Amino acid sequence: MADVEEPKFNSLADRIAALNKQKNFTAPPPSARRPPPPPPTSGSGHPPPRVPSSNANGIASQGPSVPSRLQKRSAPNLPQRTNTSSDLTVETPPSLPARAGPPPLPDRGNSAQASPALPTRRPSAQPLNSRRGSNSSEVSHISSISNLSLNPISSRTSTTSTEAQPARRVLAPTLDQAKLPPLPPSRKEREAQAAREAAEKEATEVIKAPLLSARSAPTVSQVGSRPSLPPRLPTRPAKSPAPSQVDECPSAVPRRLPPPPSSFVRPTTTFASSWKPGVRPDDEAPPPVPLSSRPTFTEIDAVTVRASANQTVTCLICRDFSAPDSVAAQYPNQSLPRHDPVGYLAGVLCAPFPSATDKARAIFTWCHHNIAYNVEEFFGKCIKGRSAEETIFHGKAVCQGYAEVYQAIAQRAGLQCIVIGGHGKGYGYKPLARGEPPPPRNATGHAWNAVCIDNGEWKLLDACWGAGSVGNQQYIKRFKPQMFCLSNDLFGLKHFPGDDRYFFRNDGRIPTWEEYIVGPIKGEKAEFYGTAIDEGVSEFTFSPTEKHIPVYSGEVVRFQFSKVCEHWVPERHGKGKSYLLLMKIHGLDGRKEDLVPLETDGFWWWTDISARDLGAPGQSIFLYALTTLNNRDARGVTKEEYYRTKKSGGYSMSWAIYVKWELV
């Protein structure tokens, strides 16, 4: 359809009036050709209208005929409406004033003109014979009206510029005219320099003999220059004024292992050494001893004192806690002031001791004397939450209350202390039977503490279990110092924290829930009674550890026990000399009971018994401690005295049970 210029109106009223006058539209007859529109006026800026194409018969193709365009001052006729009849006449709308065209735009300058010349620069000494002129270019593009162009007429241009400017490129000045910083060394240069330094250091370094490590010697800092060999012993006795704490714990002698069972034969391995005592090969002569690095007597004395002090602090089982324990017993909760009891206890319990370990022990012992387990609320399932001050005056709590009271007093005394929640193998815990799968993880139900003691060591302790125990829904008040003295590794056998950060093991390992529930043995553990711990017998080193012992295995069973610590002295750390240990058995097929005394070397107790001689399946065997003999205390009674008394005829004896097994 040809473009038709619609009439222009100066106002809306003129437009309405023109529409009212124009009632209908009639198209010109088909035979009439519409005269061409008048040519555009100069400078109008409008493109000429297109003329519709016609077929061979001279009739316009497709589209209604448009009335002839009037002169510039009169508006053209509107096209015919589709909803009007052809017999209606077209009324001519009133003429409107002509609209003035826009002013002509200024012509755009030639785009191919040369760029303005750059200021001259200093010539370069480098040749540019092979370079092309910087202004030589070949461009082929199609552009529409440009935003930066002042010419509104769109153009289709293909431009080729071959006008080349003279090559006048100027490069940077030569190196002698610039002062550049030195470049950093490359990677190869650095590696080569490091290799040279290492070679020089290796050539000048003095090779020192390795130091021999002592198994029981603590790690101490060296004084002065480090000797090449271990320090020699002085020719005169060392004068080391040791404190009273050191005198009470003598150095431990290397403990002896119990002899192997009678039926045990040590197998030979391929790793057996062919070395014989007293024979030294000729090519293994020792290196000369450097005399210049021999330590002085002062340095030897300082190392000896520090070694004894470290050994005393490390062994909490044999450490003398009589001073903090006596202080803790002097302040019952009834005598405490009502205002700030936590601060008062922190002062009276911890101020007398400079050691963080003694402060922690005093708080631990005070909880035993003044807080009882709240069996009423525990078994009644109505546990009430109380603050630390309320628990101190109430005098009863469950495990969470013990832990919160301990934390409050310790933190007020300046100790780092936290409360740890998790699972404990305490009241109501049932060990897994052999082959029974462990339950899903549920590290809840118990609470204990971790406190930072001497040397920055985090120590795990359980003030609740250390105060007493629960049996038959009754609280039994009995002090258990092992809940403070156990190592963190052994403490973790019965405590599993909900947060893996609070194991505090010496090796840094985090045990799994299955490993904790199953325990170190693959079955139910033998029943170990607390009276044995009070006498210095360890519940972690005895054997056999399993509760059930097969009778018809055809083996010789080794029953073996040890002290809780290498430094344990019954007369000083216990209640007196050790009891004589006896195995209660039932004889072949359970027909004859007997008491078999155990051998001892001061640290181990052991005996070997054939499995058939233990008794019949279904019977129980026990480890006894002979407590009285002929109505007198049996401490210190030897094996020979026991047999001599039995042969003499009439006698009386009583025992304490340490361990119980069942025969299968």
C-alpha positions in Angstrom: 0.0 0.0 0.0 1.3 3.4 -0.9 2.2 5.8 1.9 -0.5 8.4 2.5 0.2 11.5 4.4 -2.6 12.1 6.9 -3.9 15.6 7.5 -2.4 17.5 10.3 -4.5 19.5 12.9 -3.5 22.2 15.2 -5.9 21.2 18.0 -8.2 18.4 19.1 -11.3 20.5 18.3 -10.2 20.8 14.6 -9.8 17.0 14.5 -13.2 16.4 16.0 -14.8 18.9 13.6 -13.2 17.2 10.6 -14.4 13.8 11.7 -18.0 15.0 12.1 -18.1 16.5 8.6 -16.7 13.3 7.1 -19.7 11.0 7.4 -18.6 8.3 5.0 -15.9 7.5 2.5 -16.1 6.6 -1.2 -13.3 5.3 -3.2 -12.7 6.7 -6.7 -13.8 4.4 -9.6 -11.4 1.7 -10.4 -10.6 3.0 -13.8 -9.4 6.3 -12.5 -5.7 6.5 -11.8 -4.7 8.5 -8.8 -2.5 11.4 -9.9 1.0 11.3 -8.5 1.5 13.4 -5.4 3.2 16.7 -5.7 6.9 16.8 -5.4 8.2 17.6 -1.9 9.3 21.1 -1.1 12.9 21.8 -0.8 14.3 21.3 2.6 11.3 19.5 4.0 13.4 16.5 5.1 10.6 13.9 4.3 11.3 11.0 2.0 9.2 10.8 -1.2 6.2 8.4 -1.0 6.4 5.0 -2.9 4.0 4.4 -5.9 2.1 1.1 -5.8 2.9 -1.4 -8.5 0.3 -2.2 -11.2 -0.3 -5.2 -13.3 -0.4 -5.4 -17.1 -4.0 -4.1 -17.3 -3.1 -0.9 -15.4 -5.1 -1.8 -12.3 -3.3 -1.4 -9.0 -2.6 -4.6 -7.2 -3.9 -5.4 -3.7 -5.1 -2.5 -1.5 -7.8 0.1 -1.8 -7.3 3.2 -3.9 -6.2 6.4 -2.1 -7.8 9.7 -3.1 -5.6 12.2 -5.0 -3.3 14.2 -2.8 -4.3 17.8 -2.5 -2.1 20.7 -2.6 0.1 21.6 0.3 -2.5 23.9 1.8 -5.3 21.4 1.7 -5.5 18.0 3.5 -5.9 14.8 1.4 -9.0 12.7 1.4 -9.2 9.9 3.9 -9.3 6.3 2.6 -12.6 4.5 2.2 -14.1 2.7 5.2 -15.0 -1.0 4.8 -18.4 -0.7 6.4 -19.8 2.0 4.1 -21.6 1.6 0.8 -20.0 2.7 -2.5 -22.8 5.1 -3.5 -22.0 7.6 -0.7 -20.1 10.7 -1.6 -17.0 11.9 0.1 -17.1 15.2 1.7 -13.9 17.3 1.5 -12.6 18.1 5.0 -11.6 21.7 5.7 -8.1 22.7 4.8 -5.6 23.0 7.5 -2.7 25.3 7.7 0.6 23.8 6.4 3.1 22.7 9.0 6.5 24.2 8.7 9.2 21.7 8.0 12.2 21.3 10.2 15.3 23.3 9.4 17.9 21.7 7.3 20.7 20.0 9.2 24.3 21.0 8.5 26.2 18.7 6.1 28.6 16.2 7.7 32.2 16.6 6.7 34.0 14.1 4.7 34.7 11.0 6.8 37.8 10.1 4.8 39.7 13.3 5.5 43.1 12.9 7.1 43.5 12.8 10.9 45.2 15.8 12.5 49.0 15.4 12.6 50.6 14.4 15.9 53.4 16.5 17.4 56.8 15.5 16.4 58.8 13.2 18.6 62.4 12.3 18.9 63.4 9.9 16.2 64.4 6.4 17.3 67.5 4.7 16.3 65.7 1.4 15.6 64.9 0.8 11.8 61.2 0.4 10.8 61.7 -0.8 7.2 59.4 -3.8 7.5 56.5 -1.9 9.2 53.4 -0.7 7.4 52.1 2.8 7.6 49.9 3.3 10.6 47.2 5.1 8.7 46.9 2.5 5.9 43.7 0.6 6.3 40.9 -1.1 4.3 37.5 -0.7 5.7 34.2 -2.1 4.4 31.2 -1.3 6.5 27.4 -0.6 6.5 26.4 2.2 8.8 23.1 3.6 9.8 22.4 7.0 11.4 25.3 7.5 13.8 24.9 8.9 17.2 28.0 11.0 16.6 27.1 12.0 13.1 25.3 15.3 12.3 24.0 14.0 8.9 20.5 12.5 9.4 20.5 10.8 5.9 21.3 7.1 6.3 23.9 5.8 3.8 25.2 2.5 2.5 28.8 3.1 2.1 31.8 1.0 1.1 35.0 2.9 1.6 38.5 1.9 0.8 41.2 4.2 2.1 44.6 3.8 0.6 45.9 7.1 1.7 49.1 6.3 3.7 50.8 8.7 6.0 54.5 8.7 6.2 56.0 6.2 8.7 56.9 8.4 11.7 56.5 6.0 14.7 58.8 6.9 17.6 59.7 4.3 20.1 60.8 4.6 23.7 64.2 6.0 24.5 67.2 3.7 24.6 68.3 2.0 27.8 71.1 4.5 28.5 68.4 7.2 28.9 66.3 5.3 31.5 67.1 4.2 35.0 65.4 0.8 35.6 65.5 -1.1 38.9 67.3 -4.5 38.9 65.1 -7.5 38.1 64.5 -10.0 40.9 66.3 -13.3 40.7 64.5 -16.0 38.7 63.4 -19.3 40.1 66.4 -21.2 38.7 68.7 -18.6 40.2 67.0 -19.0 43.6 67.2 -22.8 43.5 70.8 -22.7 42.5 71.6 -20.2 45.3 69.8 -22.5 47.9 71.7 -25.5 46.6 75.0 -23.7 47.1 74.1 -22.6 50.6 73.0 -26.1 51.6 76.2 -27.6 50.2 78.3 -25.1 52.1 76.3 -25.7 55.4 76.7 -29.5 55.0 80.4 -29.1 54.4 80.9 -27.0 57.6 78.3 -28.8 59.9 79.7 -30.9 62.7 78.0 -34.4 62.7 76.8 -35.1 66.3 76.1 -38.5 67.7 72.4 -39.2 68.4 71.2 -39.0 72.0 70.0 -42.1 73.6 66.4 -41.7 74.9 65.6 -43.0 78.4 62.2 -44.7 78.7 61.3 -43.1 82.0 63.2 -39.9 81.7 61.0 -36.7 81.3 61.5 -34.2 78.6 63.5 -31.3 80.0 65.1 -28.3 78.4 68.8 -28.3 77.9 71.0 -25.9 79.8 73.7 -24.2 78.0 75.1 -25.8 74.9 73.6 -29.1 74.0 76.0 -32.0 74.5 76.7 -34.4 71.7 76.4 -37.4 74.1 74.3 -38.1 77.2 75.7 -36.4 80.3 78.2 -38.4 82.3 77.5 -39.2 85.9 79.6 -37.0 88.3 82.4 -38.5 90.3 80.9 -37.2 93.5 77.3 -37.5 94.7 75.1 -34.8 93.3 73.9 -32.2 95.8 70.3 -31.6 94.9 68.1 -30.3 97.6 64.8 -31.9 96.6 61.5 -30.8 98.1 59.5 -33.0 100.4 57.2 -34.0 97.5 60.2 -35.5 95.7 61.5 -37.4 98.7 58.2 -39.1 99.2 58.2 -40.6 95.7 61.5 -42.4 95.0 62.5 -43.2 91.5 60.8 -46.3 90.1 63.0 -49.4 89.5 62.4 -51.2 86.2 59.5 -53.5 86.9 59.8 -57.2 86.2 57.3 -59.0 84.1 55.7 -62.1 85.5 57.2 -65.4 84.3 55.5 -67.0 81.3 53.1 -69.9 81.8 54.5 -73.3 82.2 53.0 -74.5 78.9 54.2 -71.4 77.0 57.1 -71.7 74.6 58.5 -68.6 73.1 58.6 -69.1 69.3 61.7 -68.2 67.4 61.4 -65.6 64.6 63.4 -64.5 61.7 64.1 -61.3 63.4 66.2 -63.0 66.1 69.6 -61.4 66.4 72.8 -63.3 66.2 74.5 -61.0 68.6 76.0 -62.5 71.7 76.7 -60.8 75.0 80.3 -59.7 75.4 81.2 -60.0 71.7 81.8 -56.7 69.8 82.7 -56.7 66.1 85.9 -54.9 65.3 84.2 -52.5 62.9 81.7 -51.2 65.6 84.2 -49.3 67.7 82.5 -46.4 69.6 83.3 -42.8 68.4 85.6 -40.7 70.6 83.9 -38.8 73.4 84.1 -35.0 72.9 85.4 -33.5 76.1 84.5 -29.9 75.3 80.7 -30.6 75.5 80.8 -32.3 78.9 78.2 -30.6 81.2 79.1 -29.1 84.5 77.9 -30.3 87.9 75.5 -27.4 88.2 73.8 -28.3 84.9 73.5 -32.0 86.0 72.0 -30.9 89.3 69.4 -28.7 87.6 68.4 -31.5 85.2 68.0 -34.0 88.1 65.8 -31.7 90.1 63.5 -30.9 87.1 63.3 -34.6 86.2 62.2 -35.5 89.8 59.6 -32.7 89.8 58.1 -33.6 86.5 57.9 -37.3 87.5 56.0 -36.3 90.7 53.5 -34.1 88.8 52.9 -36.7 86.1 52.0 -39.6 88.5 48.7 -38.4 90.1 48.0 -41.8 91.5 51.1 -41.8 93.8 51.0 -38.0 94.5 50.4 -37.0 98.1 47.1 -35.1 98.2 46.8 -35.2 102.0 47.0 -31.4 102.3 44.2 -30.5 99.8 42.1 -33.4 101.1 42.4 -32.2 104.7 41.5 -28.6 103.7 38.5 -29.8 101.8 37.1 -31.5 104.9 37.2 -28.3 107.0 34.4 -26.4 105.3 31.0 -28.1 105.4 28.2 -26.5 103.4 26.3 -25.7 106.6 29.0 -23.3 107.7 29.2 -21.3 104.4 28.1 -17.7 104.2 24.8 -17.1 102.4 26.3 -14.3 100.3 28.6 -15.6 97.5 29.3 -19.1 98.7 31.1 -19.9 95.4 33.7 -17.1 95.9 34.2 -18.1 99.5 34.9 -21.7 98.6 37.2 -20.7 95.8 39.3 -18.7 98.3 39.4 -21.1 101.3 40.0 -24.3 99.2 42.4 -23.1 96.5 44.3 -20.1 98.0 46.6 -22.2 100.2 48.0 -24.1 97.2 50.1 -22.6 94.4 49.7 -25.8 92.3 46.7 -25.9 89.9 46.6 -29.7 90.5 46.2 -29.3 94.2 43.5 -26.7 93.7 41.6 -29.0 91.4 41.9 -31.9 93.9 40.6 -29.8 96.9 37.4 -28.9 95.0 37.0 -32.6 94.0 37.3 -33.8 97.6 34.9 -31.0 98.9 32.2 -32.3 96.5 32.5 -35.8 98.1 32.1 -34.4 101.6 29.2 -32.0 101.0 27.0 -33.2 98.0 25.1 -36.5 98.0 23.5 -38.1 94.9 19.8 -37.1 94.7 18.3 -40.6 94.4 14.8 -39.3 95.2 14.6 -37.1 92.2 16.6 -39.5 90.0 14.4 -42.5 90.5 11.3 -40.4 90.8 12.1 -38.8 87.4 11.5 -35.3 88.7 14.9 -33.8 88.5 14.9 -30.0 89.2 17.4 -27.6 87.7 19.3 -25.6 90.3 22.0 -23.0 90.2 25.5 -23.8 91.7 24.7 -21.7 94.8 21.4 -23.5 95.4 23.0 -26.9 94.9 25.7 -26.1 97.5 23.2 -25.3 100.2 20.7 -28.1 99.1 23.5 -30.7 99.4 22.0 -33.0 96.8 22.4 -33.2 93.1 22.7 -35.5 90.1 25.7 -35.7 87.8 24.9 -32.4 86.1 24.7 -30.6 89.4 28.1 -32.0 90.5 29.7 -30.8 87.3 28.2 -27.3 87.5 29.3 -26.8 91.1 32.8 -28.0 90.3 33.0 -25.7 87.3 31.7 -22.6 89.3 34.3 -23.0 92.1 37.2 -23.8 89.7 36.5 -20.8 87.4 36.2 -18.5 90.4 39.6 -19.8 91.6 41.2 -18.9 88.3 41.2 -22.4 86.8 40.1 -23.3 83.3 37.3 -25.7 83.6 34.4 -26.9 81.4 31.4 -29.2 81.8 31.3 -32.1 79.4 28.1 -34.0 78.5 28.0 -37.5 77.1 27.5 -41.2 78.0 28.8 -43.0 81.0 28.9 -46.7 81.8 27.5 -46.2 85.3 24.3 -47.2 87.0 21.9 -49.1 84.7 24.6 -49.9 82.1 24.6 -53.5 80.8 27.6 -54.7 78.9 27.2 -56.3 75.5 27.1 -60.0 75.3 29.5 -61.8 72.8 28.2 -61.2 69.3 25.6 -58.6 70.3 25.6 -55.6 68.0 26.2 -52.2 69.6 23.2 -49.8 70.0 22.8 -46.6 68.0 24.9 -43.7 69.2 23.4 -41.8 72.1 26.1 -39.8 73.8 23.8 -38.4 76.5 22.8 -39.1 80.1 25.9 -38.1 82.1 28.1 -35.1 82.8 31.7 -34.6 84.1 34.4 -32.0 84.0 37.8 -31.2 82.4 40.1 -28.9 84.2 43.5 -27.5 83.2 46.1 -28.5 85.8 49.9 -28.1 86.1 51.9 -27.8 82.8 48.8 -26.8 80.9 47.4 -30.4 80.9 43.7 -30.9 80.5 42.6 -33.5 83.1 39.3 -35.4 82.9 37.5 -36.0 86.3 34.1 -37.1 87.5 33.1 -35.5 90.8 29.8 -37.4 90.9 31.3 -40.9 90.6 34.2 -39.8 92.9 31.7 -39.0 95.7 30.0 -42.4 95.9 27.8 -44.8 94.1 24.2 -46.0 93.8 22.9 -49.4 94.7 19.4 -50.8 95.3 18.1 -47.2 94.8 20.2 -46.0 97.7 23.2 -43.7 97.7 26.4 -45.2 99.1 28.9 -42.5 100.2 32.4 -43.7 99.4 35.4 -41.7 98.3 36.9 -42.8 94.9 40.1 -40.9 94.3 40.7 -42.8 91.0 38.0 -40.7 89.4 40.5 -37.8 89.7 43.8 -39.7 89.2 42.9 -41.9 86.2 44.7 -41.0 82.9 42.5 -39.6 80.2 42.9 -42.8 78.1 41.6 -45.0 80.9 39.0 -42.4 81.8 37.6 -42.7 78.3 36.9 -46.4 78.7 33.8 -45.5 80.7 33.1 -41.9 79.4 32.1 -41.0 75.9 31.7 -37.2 75.3 29.1 -35.8 72.9 31.7 -33.5 71.5 34.7 -35.2 69.9 37.0 -32.3 71.0 36.8 -33.4 74.7 38.5 -36.8 74.7 41.8 -35.3 75.6 43.7 -38.5 74.8 47.5 -38.5 75.0 47.7 -39.9 71.4 45.1 -37.5 70.1 43.0 -40.3 68.7 39.1 -40.1 68.7 37.5 -43.5 69.4 34.3 -44.4 67.7 31.0 -45.1 69.4 31.2 -48.8 68.6 34.8 -49.1 70.0 33.6 -47.4 73.2 30.5 -49.7 73.7 32.3 -52.9 72.8 35.3 -52.0 74.9 38.9 -53.4 74.7 37.6 -57.0 74.9 35.2 -58.8 72.6 32.7 -59.9 75.2 31.4 -59.4 78.6 34.0 -58.3 81.2 34.6 -60.1 84.4 33.1 -58.5 87.5 35.7 -56.4 89.2 34.8 -55.1 92.7 35.9 -51.7 94.0 37.6 -53.1 97.1 40.5 -54.2 94.9 41.1 -50.7 93.7 41.4 -49.5 97.2 44.2 -52.0 97.8 46.1 -50.8 94.7 45.1 -53.6 92.3 44.4 -52.3 88.8 41.1 -53.2 87.0 42.7 -52.5 83.6 45.6 -55.0 83.6 44.2 -58.2 85.0 43.6 -61.4 82.9 41.6 -63.2 81.9 39.4 -60.2 81.2 36.4 -62.0 79.8 33.7 -63.1 82.2 33.2 -66.6 80.9 36.1 -69.2 81.0 35.7 -72.5 79.0 36.4 -75.5 81.1 37.1 -78.1 78.4 39.6 -76.0 76.3 42.5 -78.1 77.4 44.6 -75.0 78.2 46.4 -73.7 81.2 44.7 -70.5 82.3 47.0 -67.7 83.5 45.4 -65.5 86.3 47.5 -62.3 86.4 47.1 -58.9 88.2 49.2 -55.8 88.8 49.4 -52.6 90.8 47.7 -49.5 89.7 51.0 -47.7 89.4 54.7 -48.6 89.4 55.3 -46.1 92.2 52.5 -47.5 94.4 53.7 -48.4 97.9 51.0 -50.0 100.0 52.4 -48.7 103.3 52.4 -45.1 102.1 49.7 -44.9 99.5 47.4 -47.6 100.8 46.2 -48.8 104.2 49.2 -51.0 105.0 50.9 -54.0 103.6 49.3 -55.9 100.8 46.9 -58.8 101.4 47.7 -62.3 100.2 45.7 -63.1 97.0 44.0 -66.5 96.6 42.1 -68.2 93.7 38.9 -70.0 94.8 38.4 -73.0 92.5 36.2 -76.2 92.6 38.7 -78.9 91.4 38.2 -81.5 88.7 34.5 -81.6 87.6 33.7 -79.4 90.6 34.2 -82.1 93.2 36.8 -80.5 95.5 37.1 -76.8 96.5 40.5 -75.3 97.0 42.3 -72.0 97.6 45.4 -71.4 95.4 47.7 -68.6 96.6 49.3 -66.3 93.9 53.0 -65.6 93.4 54.2 -62.0 93.5 57.3 -60.0 92.8 56.0 -56.8 94.4 54.2 -55.5 91.3 52.6 -58.5 89.6 50.5 -61.4 91.1 50.1 -64.5 89.0 49.3 -68.2 89.0 48.7 -70.9 86.4 45.8 -73.4 86.7 44.6 -76.0 84.3 41.1 -75.3 82.9 39.8 -78.7 84.0 40.8 -78.0 87.6 38.8 -74.8 87.8 35.5 -76.7 88.2 32.4 -77.7 86.2 30.4 -75.5 83.8 27.9 -73.3 85.6 30.1 -72.7 88.6 31.8 -69.5 89.6 35.4 -68.9 90.6 36.7 -65.9 92.6 39.8 -63.9 93.4 40.0 -63.6 97.2 42.1 -61.4 99.4 42.9 -62.9 102.8 41.8 -60.2 105.2 42.0 -62.1 108.6 43.8 -65.2 109.7 43.2 -66.7 113.2 41.2 -63.5 114.1 44.1 -61.1 113.3 44.7 -58.8 110.5 46.2 -60.7 107.6 48.2 -57.8 106.0 51.6 -59.0 105.1 50.9 -62.7 105.4 53.1 -64.6 102.9 52.3 -67.8 101.0 54.5 -69.9 103.3 52.7 -68.6 106.4 49.4 -69.5 104.9 50.4 -73.1 104.1 52.0 -73.4 107.6 48.8 -72.3 109.2 46.6 -74.7 107.2 48.8 -77.6 108.2 48.7 -76.8 111.8 45.1 -77.8 112.2 42.4 -75.5 113.6 42.4 -72.0 112.0 39.9 -69.3 111.0 40.0 -67.2 107.9 38.0 -64.5 106.1 38.2 -63.0 102.6 37.3 -60.1 100.5 36.2 -60.7 96.9 38.1 -58.8 94.2 37.1 -60.5 90.9 34.4 -63.0 89.8 34.3 -65.3 86.7 31.8 -67.9 85.4 32.8 -71.3 84.0 31.2 -72.5 80.7 
